[in-house]
Amino acid sequence: MPQDFFHSNLRRARERAGLSQSELAEEIGIGRTTVVSLESGKTRLFNKNLHLIAARLHLSVEELLCGAPADVLLMDEPARAEREQALKADYENRIALLQEKLEAANRLNEALQGNVDSLTRSNQYLIEQLRKE
């Protein structure tokens, strides 16, 4: 399973860095097929180029392999649980803030639509009055 994570994590990190497989390979001096093999799982994890790939993608080898820096991986269970709770609370706060912003935007949109409707009725009335004259 960690191997599966590594392969998909490598692809996501490369794409996040805006690199094609060829560009990553060229920049670290390996063949494109090596990158393809790493991303597809055909190459062993103990590849001598992992540190080069991680460095180019601005990750530690631990982050590339496991999705977390070494200090997090080495945390004891209570510390890890506390960190996860803090992250969860932070994300929940961010989501709540985004929901508030979305609701405010929806209220503004409704108010603006009311203005458009009112102006449309006014314009129609004025056009009717001009036609009568």
C-alpha positions, 0 to 999 in steps of 0.5 A: 500500500505505501508503494501505491501511495508513493506512485500516485503522490509522485505523479500529483507532486510532479503535476503540482510543480507543473512538470511533464514526465520528460521535463522532470526526467531531464532536470534531474538527469534520468530517462523519461521512462524511469519517471514513467516506471516510478509513477506506474509502479514498475520501478522499485521504491529503492531507486537511487534517484529518489532524493533527486526527484524529491529535491526537485519537487521541493519535498523530503523523501519521507513526504514523497514516499509517505505523504508526511515529513519525518518529524510527523511520521516519528510522532507518538500516537497522542501527538499525532492525534493532537496534530490531526485534531488541530488540522481538522479544526483549522479546516473546519474553520476555513470551511465555515468562513467560506460558507459565510462568504458564499452566503454573503455573496448569495445575499448580494446576488439576490439584492442585485437581482432585485435591483435589476428587476426594479430597473427593468420594470421602471424601463418598461413603464417609461417605454410605455409612457413614451409610446403613449405620447 
